[in-house]
């Protein structure tokens, strides 16, 4: 535990080291604001002794806010107005700076919203009495399923769309985060890279195109989903639109998927060198991966490590409805994308504490091959002795801020 505490206080990323400085500055700015307000009250009290104090205060406030010159003829009153204007302007500037500092402090964690956004489609379509509810948008015959009737394509189309919507939010967030728009620093500093050699350089648009067009990625996944759905190879409950997201089943699906994927991953590495070269090695050519390399590999690799676990989980957890299946698909695909990030993500310290997969954890596998076989969770690596913490394992290979 002492090591973890030291990491949080001494090894935090540079963009997050500013947190304590910002909080200290906020406190000082608050004290300055109080002083400014006291000065303003004193000036107003002195001005209240003259018969024209009301107009002077109004004039000073207008001058501070609108930048308009005073029209008073009296030199003494003009001096009072100028003093009040300067004080009000100073207080307004101090308050503005204080709010800016507070906003910058929390900007990196705006990205946490990307997680519920992955579930946008199943959430808005199952919200009761909503105009976006599925039973308000579609005729009943499109989603009502009876026995011995062929599956209807609505659930399939919505499932693919749910993953696509989640990807849009992930790509938007990653762009803002990678290029420093969510940085706590006003200079838009970019977040630190995972590996000490630095993040690979590339054009963001090229990365997006490569990511979405991989035949062994989303193309193969869409083919799998279409085939298993339309040929009715899924359990009957998966075709039901009744209810909303089943959270227990969703969690169980994610854990089982990662557990089976862990086993398949280790098999690909250990069956034989020839098998590894043809299946998983193409993905391992990225020893310092970027987020858009998540599905860049081989057809055999995707089938063995993703599709086989997906179909196995569907037949183990046989009580999911269509909304839970959508939520599972979206979270799984988008989380798998995020753990290939080339830069540190704001939630990484918390995720690593509870054993959730982070980009740092997965970079250990890409760099050294024989550790951290898990993806969404590190629990199976911890149980089997294959987990290595990137903070401690190789300080030369990984950025100390990881």
C-alpha positions in Angstrom: 0.0 0.0 0.0 2.8 2.4 0.7 4.1 2.0 -2.8 0.7 2.8 -4.2 0.4 6.0 -2.1 3.9 7.1 -3.2 2.8 6.6 -6.8 -0.2 8.8 -6.4 1.8 11.6 -4.8 5.1 11.4 -6.6 4.5 9.6 -9.9 1.4 11.4 -11.2 1.3 12.6 -14.8 2.5 16.2 -15.3 -1.0 17.3 -16.4 -2.4 16.1 -13.2 0.4 17.5 -10.9 -1.2 20.8 -11.4 -4.2 19.8 -9.3 -2.7 20.7 -5.9 -1.3 24.0 -7.4 -4.7 24.9 -8.8 -6.4 24.2 -5.5 -3.9 26.3 -3.7 -4.3 29.1 -6.2 -8.1 28.8 -5.9 -7.8 29.3 -2.1 -5.6 32.4 -2.6 -7.9 33.8 -5.2 -10.9 33.3 -2.8 -9.0 35.3 -0.1 -8.2 38.0 -2.7 -11.9 38.1 -3.7 -12.9 38.6 -0.1 -10.4 41.5 0.2 -11.8 43.0 -3.0 -15.3 42.8 -1.7 -14.3 44.4 1.6 -12.6 47.3 -0.3 -15.7 47.8 -2.4 -17.9 48.0 0.7 -15.6 50.6 2.3 -15.6 52.7 -0.9 -19.4 52.5 -1.2 -19.7 53.4 2.5 -17.6 56.5 2.1 -19.4 57.4 -1.1 -22.7 57.0 0.7 -22.0 60.2 2.7 -22.5 62.2 -0.5 -26.0 62.9 -1.9 -25.0 61.5 -5.3 -23.7 58.2 -4.0 -26.3 56.1 -5.8 -25.6 57.5 -9.2 -21.8 57.1 -8.5 -22.2 53.4 -7.6 -24.4 52.8 -10.7 -21.9 54.6 -12.9 -18.9 52.7 -11.5 -20.7 49.3 -12.0 -21.6 50.2 -15.5 -18.1 51.4 -16.2 -16.6 48.1 -14.8 -19.0 45.9 -16.8 -19.5 47.9 -20.1 -16.2 49.8 -20.2 -18.1 53.1 -20.6 -16.5 56.3 -19.2 -18.2 58.3 -16.4 -20.1 61.4 -17.4 -19.8 63.1 -14.0 -18.3 66.6 -13.9 -17.0 66.6 -10.4 -13.3 65.7 -10.0 -13.8 64.2 -6.6 -16.7 62.1 -7.7 -14.7 61.1 -10.8 -11.9 59.8 -8.5 -14.4 57.8 -6.4 -15.9 56.3 -9.6 -12.5 55.4 -10.9 -11.5 53.8 -7.6 -14.7 51.8 -7.5 -14.4 50.8 -11.1 -10.9 49.4 -10.6 -12.0 47.5 -7.5 -15.0 46.0 -9.2 -13.0 45.0 -12.3 -10.3 43.4 -10.0 -13.0 41.4 -8.2 -14.6 40.3 -11.4 -11.3 39.2 -12.9 -10.4 37.3 -9.7 -13.7 35.5 -9.6 -13.4 34.6 -13.3 -9.9 33.2 -12.8 -11.1 31.2 -9.8 -13.9 29.6 -11.8 -11.6 28.9 -14.7 -9.2 27.1 -12.4 -11.9 25.0 -10.9 -13.2 24.1 -14.4 -9.7 23.2 -15.6 -9.2 21.0 -12.5 -12.2 18.8 -13.5 -11.9 18.9 -17.3 -9.9 15.6 -17.6 -12.6 13.8 -15.8 -15.3 14.9 -18.3 -14.1 11.9 -20.2 -15.8 9.6 -17.7 -19.1 10.4 -19.5 -17.9 8.3 -22.4 -18.8 5.2 -20.4 -22.5 5.8 -20.1 -22.5 7.2 -23.6 -21.5 3.8 -24.9 -25.0 2.7 -23.7 -26.8 5.6 -25.4 -29.0 3.6 -27.7 -30.3 0.8 -25.4 -30.8 3.4 -22.6 -32.9 5.9 -24.7 -34.9 3.2 -26.3 -36.0 1.5 -23.1 -36.7 4.7 -21.1 -40.4 4.5 -20.1 -42.9 6.9 -21.8 -40.1 8.4 -23.9 -40.7 9.5 -27.5 -37.5 7.6 -28.3 -38.8 4.3 -26.8 -38.7 1.4 -29.3 -42.4 0.8 -29.0 -43.1 4.4 -30.0 -40.7 4.4 -32.9 -41.4 1.0 -34.5 -44.6 -1.0 -35.3 -45.1 -4.1 -33.1 -44.7 -6.5 -35.9 -41.1 -5.4 -36.3 -40.0 -6.6 -32.9 -42.6 -9.0 -31.6 -41.2 -12.5 -31.9 -43.3 -15.7 -31.8 -42.3 -19.3 -31.7 -41.3 -21.0 -35.0 -41.0 -17.6 -36.8 -37.8 -16.5 -38.4 -35.8 -13.8 -36.6 -36.5 -10.2 -37.5 -33.7 -7.9 -38.4 -34.6 -4.9 -36.2 -32.7 -6.2 -33.2 -29.6 -6.9 -35.3 -29.6 -3.4 -36.9 -30.1 -1.7 -33.5 -27.3 -3.8 -32.0 -24.8 -2.8 -34.7 -26.0 0.8 -34.5 -25.4 0.7 -30.7 -21.8 -0.2 -31.1 -21.4 2.4 -33.8 -22.8 5.1 -31.6 -20.5 4.1 -28.8 -17.6 4.3 -31.2 -18.5 7.9 -32.2 -18.4 9.0 -28.5 -15.1 7.1 -27.9 -13.4 8.7 -31.0 -14.7 12.2 -30.1 -13.5 11.8 -26.5 -10.1 10.4 -27.6 -9.5 13.3 -30.0 -10.2 15.9 -27.3 -8.1 14.0 -24.8 -5.1 13.2 -27.0 -4.7 16.7 -28.3 -5.0 18.4 -24.9 -8.4 20.0 -25.2 -9.4 18.4 -21.8 -6.1 19.2 -20.2 -6.2 21.0 -16.8 -3.5 23.4 -18.1 -4.6 26.4 -20.2 -1.7 25.6 -22.6 -3.5 22.4 -23.8 -0.6 20.1 -22.9 -1.1 16.6 -24.3 -1.3 13.7 -21.9 1.8 11.6 -21.3 2.5 8.6 -23.5 2.4 5.1 -22.1 5.8 4.1 -23.2 9.0 6.1 -22.5 9.9 6.2 -26.2 6.8 8.3 -26.7 3.5 7.8 -28.6 3.6 6.9 -32.3 2.9 9.8 -34.5 0.1 9.7 -37.1 -2.7 11.6 -38.6 -5.9 11.2 -36.6 -8.2 10.9 -39.6 -5.9 8.2 -41.1 -6.1 6.3 -37.8 -9.9 6.4 -37.8 -10.2 5.2 -41.4 -7.7 2.3 -40.7 -9.5 1.4 -37.5 -13.0 1.2 -39.0 -12.0 -0.5 -42.3 -10.0 -3.5 -40.9 -11.5 -6.6 -42.4 -10.6 -8.6 -39.3 -12.2 -6.0 -37.1 -15.6 -4.5 -37.3 -16.2 -6.0 -40.7 -15.8 -9.5 -39.4 -17.7 -8.7 -36.2 -20.7 -7.4 -38.2 -20.6 -10.6 -40.3 -20.6 -12.7 -37.2 -23.5 -10.8 -35.6 -25.6 -11.0 -38.8 -25.0 -14.7 -39.3 -25.7 -15.8 -35.7 -28.8 -13.5 -35.5 -30.5 -14.3 -38.7 -29.9 -18.0 -38.6 -31.4 -18.1 -35.1 -28.2 -19.4 -33.5 -28.7 -17.3 -30.4 -30.8 -18.3 -27.4 -34.4 -17.3 -27.7 -34.2 -14.7 -24.9 -31.7 -12.6 -27.0 -34.6 -11.8 -29.5 -36.8 -10.4 -26.8 -37.4 -6.6 -26.5 -39.1 -6.9 -23.1 -37.6 -4.9 -20.2 -34.3 -2.9 -20.2 -30.7 -3.6 -19.6 -30.2 -6.5 -17.2 -27.2 -5.2 -15.2 -26.2 -8.5 -13.5 -26.3 -10.4 -16.8 -24.3 -7.6 -18.4 -21.5 -7.8 -15.8 -21.5 -11.6 -16.0 -21.1 -11.5 -19.8 -18.2 -9.1 -19.6 -16.3 -11.2 -17.0 -16.9 -14.5 -18.8 -15.9 -13.0 -22.1 -12.6 -11.8 -20.7 -12.0 -15.0 -18.9 -12.5 -17.1 -22.0 -10.5 -14.6 -24.1 -7.7 -14.9 -21.5 -7.6 -18.7 -22.0 -7.7 -18.4 -25.8 -5.0 -15.7 -25.7 -2.6 -17.9 -23.8 -3.3 -20.8 -26.1 -2.4 -18.8 -29.1 0.9 -17.9 -27.5 1.7 -21.4 -26.4 0.3 -24.0 -28.8 3.2 -23.8 -31.3 5.5 -21.2 -32.7 4.0 -21.8 -36.2 0.5 -21.4 -35.1 1.4 -18.2 -33.2 3.1 -16.7 -36.2 0.0 -17.2 -38.4 -2.6 -16.2 -35.9 -1.6 -13.8 -33.2 1.8 -12.5 -34.4 0.4 -10.0 -36.9 -1.2 -8.1 -34.0 2.1 -8.2 -32.0 3.9 -6.3 -34.7 2.7 -3.3 -32.8 5.0 -3.2 -29.8 4.0 0.4 -29.1 0.4 0.3 -30.2 -1.9 3.2 -30.8 -5.6 3.1 -30.1 -6.5 2.4 -33.7 -4.5 -0.8 -33.7 -7.0 -2.6 -31.5 -8.5 -4.8 -34.3 -5.5 -4.9 -36.5 -4.4 -8.5 -36.7 -5.5 -11.6 -38.6 -8.8 -13.3 -39.4 -7.7 -16.4 -37.3 -6.8 -14.2 -34.4 -10.2 -12.4 -34.4 -12.1 -15.7 -34.7 -10.3 -17.5 -31.9 -9.9 -14.7 -29.4 -13.1 -12.7 -30.0 -15.8 -14.6 -31.9 -15.4 -18.0 -30.1 -15.6 -16.4 -26.7 -18.6 -14.3 -27.8 -20.6 -17.3 -29.0 -19.6 -19.3 -25.9 -20.8 -16.6 -23.5 -24.1 -16.3 -25.4 -24.7 -19.9 -24.8 -23.6 -19.8 -21.1 -25.7 -16.7 -20.2 -29.0 -17.6 -21.8 -31.3 -15.2 -20.1 -30.1 -11.9 -21.7 -32.6 -9.8 -23.7 -31.8 -7.8 -26.8 -30.9 -4.6 -24.8 -28.4 -6.4 -22.6 -26.9 -8.0 -25.6 -26.5 -4.5 -27.2 -25.0 -3.1 -24.1 -22.5 -6.0 -23.8 -21.4 -5.6 -27.4 -21.0 -1.9 -27.2 -19.0 -1.8 -23.9 -16.9 -4.8 -24.9 -15.9 -3.4 -28.4 -15.3 0.1 -27.1 -13.3 -0.9 -24.0 -11.2 -3.2 -26.2 -10.5 -0.1 -28.3 -9.6 2.1 -25.3 -7.0 -0.3 -23.8 -4.9 0.1 -26.9 -4.5 3.9 -26.3 -1.0 5.2 -26.7 -1.6 7.9 -23.9 -2.6 7.7 -20.3 -6.3 8.0 -19.6 -7.7 9.9 -16.5 -9.3 6.9 -14.9 -6.3 4.6 -15.2 -5.2 4.9 -11.5 -8.7 3.8 -10.2 -9.0 1.1 -12.9 -5.7 -0.4 -11.9 -6.6 -0.3 -8.2 -9.7 -2.5 -8.8 -8.1 -4.7 -11.5 -9.8 -3.3 -14.6 -7.8 -3.3 -17.7 -5.9 -0.1 -18.7 -3.7 0.9 -21.7 -0.6 0.6 -19.5 -1.5 -3.0 -18.5 -2.1 -3.9 -22.2 1.1 -2.2 -23.4 3.0 -4.6 -21.0 1.7 -7.4 -23.1 2.5 -5.8 -26.5 6.0 -4.9 -25.3 7.0 -8.2 -23.6 4.4 -10.7 -25.0 4.2 -13.1 -22.1 2.4 -11.1 -19.4 -1.0 -9.5 -19.0 -3.1 -11.7 -21.3 -6.3 -10.2 -20.0 -8.1 -7.3 -21.7 -11.0 -5.9 -19.7 -9.9 -7.2 -16.4 -6.6 -8.2 -14.9 -8.1 -10.6 -12.4 -7.3 -13.7 -14.4 -3.7 -12.6 -14.8 -3.5 -12.0 -11.1 -4.9 -15.4 -10.3 -2.6 -17.2 -12.7 0.6 -15.2 -11.9 0.9 -13.6 -15.3 0.2 -10.0 -14.2 2.9 -7.3 -14.3 2.2 -3.8 -13.1 3.5 -1.2 -15.6 4.4 1.1 -12.7 6.9 -1.4 -11.3 7.8 -3.9 -14.0 10.1 -2.1 -16.4 10.8 1.5 -15.5 13.0 1.9 -18.6 10.2 0.8 -21.0 7.3 2.7 -19.5 6.8 6.4 -18.7 7.0 6.9 -15.0 3.7 8.7 -15.1 1.9 5.6 -16.4 
